[in-house]
Amino acid sequence: MNTTTEPYAARLEIDYPEEPLDRLSSALRIFYIIPIGIVLAALSGGSSSTWVDETGEKVTSSGGGITAGLFFATLLMIVFRQRYPRWWFDFAKELTRFSSRVGSYLVLLTDQYPSTEDEQTVHLDIDYPDAKEDLNRWLPLVKWLLAIPHYIVLFFLAIGAVFAVIGAWFAILFTGQYPRALFDYVVGVGRWGLRVNAYAFLLVTDEYPPFSLS
């Protein structure tokens, strides 16, 4: 009997750096990340503007951001039309890939400066869903709520990941190597977070994310 299971709809693998990592780049990573971080923020963040009204009061308005707008638009399309526009999906997938490359660079998993197009050492894939066949039209309304147990677990896992990255930073400065156990843990946290994002916010699957780093 075949006991293999289908892979989850969102998958992440990052190549372990066999060659010694650059110590100077790792030491100053928080500064090196700034230019590409600004690009990512411009793509995914909201915009705000401030002006003075007729009473002399300062008024500030903020946009919800591209990612938030895409989530709500996709939710409405699934609920009312049972459709997931392919170009919306493609944009969300490529933005997720880009943000993963930036995040991987920030947490020292790679020395390759994040590309806006090339896959590099970060391999992320998300399956395009058939909205009518694969997705319950009403479930997107509550997925964010159903994922609360994952948020709680990920909160503590993320704290552990911060300490893992700090430990790896010192290891790289002295040895040039990212300890494999720390590397696998940090990648595992990213993989877990990706699955939750795919379920609750990208809305590409109705399969509940497994509680697993693998």
N, C-alpha and C positions, 0 to 999 in steps of 0.2 A: 504494500500500500504506500502511495506517495504522500509523505507527510510535509513536504515543502510548502511554505506559505508565500503568497504574493508579497513583493516588497511594498513598503509604504509609498504613498503617492508623492512624498517629498523626501529626497535623499541627499546626504552630504558626505563627501569624502575629501580629505586634504592630504596631499603627499607629505610624508615625513621627510624633513630635510636631512639627507645622509651626509652631505658636505657640511663643514663647519659654517655656522652663521656669522655674519659680519658683526663684530662686536661694537664698532662705532655706531653703525646704523641702529643696532638694538638699544644701545645706551641712550641715543637721542631720538628714539622712535616717536615720542610724544610731540616732538617738533616736526619731524619728517612727515607726520600724518596730516598736518594742518591743511596744506593745499588741496589734497584729494578729499579731505573731510569736509571742506567748504563746498566742493562740488557735490558731494553726496547730500549735504544739508540743503543745498539749493534744489536738488531733485526731489527730495522726500519731505522737506519741511514746509511749514506754512509761511505766509508772508504777513507783515503787519504794517500799518501806517498810522501816523499820529497827526492830528490837526487841531486847531483851536476853533470852537464853535462861536456862535454870536454872543454868548454870555461870557466869553473869555475862558471857558473851561477847556482843559485838554481832553481830547477824545481819542482813544486808541481802538482800532479795529484789527482783528487778526483773522487770517484765513485758516481753514481747517487743515490745509496741507494736502499734497497730492495723494499720499498713501491713504489718509482718512477718507478723502473724497472717492477714491477708487473702491475702497471697502464698501461704503454706503451705496455707491452706484451699482456695484456687483450684487450686493444684497437685494436691492430693489429689482434688478433684472431677473434674478433667480426666483424671487417670491412672486412677481407679477407676470413674468414672461417665460419663466423656466429656460432662460438662455444665459450663456456665459460668453460674451463676445470674445472671439479669439484674439483680437488685437489688444484688448484689455489684459487678457491672460499673458500674452507675450511680453507686454510692458512690465507687468507685475513680476514675472519670472526673471526678466533681465535686470530689473532694479534690485530684486532679492539677491541675484548672483553678484551684482556689483557691490552691494552693501556687505555681502559675505567676504568678498575679497578685501574690502577696506577693513572689516573687523578682524580678519585673519592676520593682516599686516600689523594692525594695532597691537594684537596680543602676541606678536612675535612668532607666529606659526610659519611665516615665510619671510624671506628677504626681498622678494619680488615686489616692486612698487605696484600698487593696484592698477590694473588696466580697466578702462571703461568698456572694453569689448572682449579681449582675450580671456579664455578660461584660466590660464596659468596653472597653478598647483591646486586650485580650489574647484572641486568638481561637484556642482549642485544641479540637481534635476528635479523638476516638478511635472507631474503628469497632467495633461489637459483633460478635464472632465466632460462627459456628455451630460449636460445639465438635466435633461429630461429623464435619462436612464439611470444616472449614477447619483443624483443629488435629490434629497427631499426638499421640496420648495419652501417648507416652513422652518426647517432646522436652522438655517442661517440666523434666524431671529434670536436663537438661544444658545448658539455655539459658544459665544464669548462667556456665557454664564456657566455652561457645562465644563469649560476648560479651567475653572477656578482652582481645582486641585492641582493642576499642572503649574499654574502661576505660583502657588505656594511652594511647591517642590523646587521649581526653577529659581525662586528667590534665594533659597539656601544653597542650591547648586552654584548659582552665580557668585555668591560670596566665596564659596570654595574655589571657584575659577579665578577670582581676583588674587587670592593668595597663591594659587598655582602659577599664575603669570608672573607674580613678583618673585617667586622662587625660581622660575625658569629664567627670568631676567638676570638674576645673580649668577645662575649656572652658565648662561651664555657668555656673560662678561669674563668668567674665569676659565671656562672650558671650550666655549664656542658651540656647545651642543645643547639642544633642548631635551631635557630628560624625557624618555619615551613615555613613561607612565603619566607625567604631567601633560604631555602633548595629547595623548589619547583621551585624558579626562576633559581637557578644554575643548577638543573637537567634539567629544560626546555631548557636552553641554550645548554647544552650538547646534548639533544635530537634533537634540531634543527640542530646543527652542524653534528650530525650523519646522518640525512636525506640528507643533502647537500653532505656529503662525499659519501654516498651510490649512489646518483644520478650522481655526477660529476666525481668521481674518482674510486670508486669501480665498477661503471657501471652496477649495478645489476637491475636497473629499469629505464624506460623511463618516469615514472610519475613525473611531476615537483613537487618538495618539497613544502608543504604548509608553509605559513608564520605563524607559530604558535609555541608556547612554549609547548602546550599540546600534 
